């Protein structure tokens, strides 16, 4: 008998990336900036791991900025409001917790600017996320890699 050549499925390891802003003198993480991935918003191991990490950040003196530019998946929970838009930026300053700032926006709205929290004695930086995203899009030449004639998923209303 001659064997068939097959491909065995393997676990694809995806490395989640994030940005930490650290104090130069102490090395302490001042602000964690997270750009949510589909794995963070889908039920399962990826979401559980992200929620655990988020709670760890929220339980110490690190500021948290969570950027959600994904229409799919379930948004991360906040208390006190019902989410109104697909996209959001959550800015949680350690000295203001449990209160946080939630910037929500839709497809037809501009991506908001927000103040990036640093140490209480430092001046916050204004982040123009729209300009940053536009610059990355141009430099990475995504227009050459993405076929915009394909249907959008999830479907737009």
N, C-alpha and C positions, 0 to 999 in steps of 0.2 A: 504494500500500500504506500502511496506517495503522500506525504503530509502537505497540507495547505499552508501557505504563509498568511498569517493574520497579524493584526495589530492589537496589542493588549492595552486597554485603557489604563492610563496612569493618572495619578493625582497631579493636577496642575497647581503649582504653588504660586500664588499671587502675593507680591510684597506690597503691603499698604504703606503709602508714604504720607508724611506729615511734616509740619514745620514747627520747630521749637525755637523760641526766642529766649536766650539765656543771659543772665547777668554775667558780665565779663569777669568780675572779681571773685564771685562765689561759685559760678557754674550752675547756679540754681535756675530752673526753668521758670521764666516769668510769664510767658504766654505760649499756649499750644494752639496752633492753627490747623484745623482739619478740613479737608475737602472731602465730603462724603462720597463714597463709592456705591455702586449698586449692591455690593455685598453688605454694606452697613445698613441698607434700608430693606433688605429681604429678610423674612423670618429665617431663623436658623443660627448656625454656629457663628457666622460672620457678624450678624447683628448683636448677638449675645456678647461676643468678645468686644465689639465697639462700645456697647452700653456699659460694660464693666470698666473699660478704660475711661469712658466719659465720667462715670461716677467717681473714679479715683481722682481725676483732675478736679472735679467739682468739690471734692472733700478736702482739698488742700489750698494753698495760697496761689496756685497757678490760675491765670486768666485763661478763658477758653473762647475761641472763635470757631464756630461750626458753620461751614459754607455748604449749602445744599442746592446744587444746580441740576438735580435730577427730578423729572416728573414722575417716574415710576417708583414703586415701593411705598412703604408707610413712613411718614415723617417721624422723627424722634419726638418724644413727648415733651410737652410743656404744660404747666398748670395755669388755668385761669382764662384761656381763650380756646376757641375752636379755630384751627388753621383755615385760612381763607385763600391762600395762594399756593401755587406749585413750588415756588422757589423761596429760599430764605437764607438769611445770615443771622446767626445767633451770637451775640456778644455777651459773655458772662464775665463780669469783673469780680475778682475775688473779694474786694472790699464792699461789694454791693449785694452779695448773695443773701438770700435766694433769688432776688430780683435780677433780671437780665433784659437786654434789649433784643427784640426780635424784629428784623426787617424782612417783611414779606413782599414779594413782587411776582407778577405774572409775565407771560410771554410778551405782552404788548407794552410792558412797563420797562423803564430803564433799571439796570442793576444799580442799587443804591451805593453811595459812599458811606463809610462808617469810620468811627474812631477806633484804632487798634489799641487796646489797653496794654500798658506797660507797668512798671512799678509806680506806686502812688505818687512818688516825688518826681517822676518823669512826665514830660508832656506827651499826650497820646498823639499818634500819627494818624492823619487822614488817609484812608485807603480808598482809592478809586478803582474798585474791582472791575468795572467795565473796561477801563483803559488797560488794566493789567491783562484781562482776558483777550482783548483785541490784539495787544502786542504779542501774546503767546500764539494766538491763532495765526497771525501774519508770519512770525519768525519760524514757526513749525510747519508752515505751508499746508495747513489742514485742508485748504480748498482743493488741493491736489489729491488728498487721501480720502476725502469723504464724498460720496456720490449723493448730491442733494436732489437728484431726480427720484430717489427711492422713497417709498412711503415712510412716514414718521411713526415711530412706536415709542410709547403708547400713542394711540390715535388722538389727534387734537379735536376738541369740541367745536 
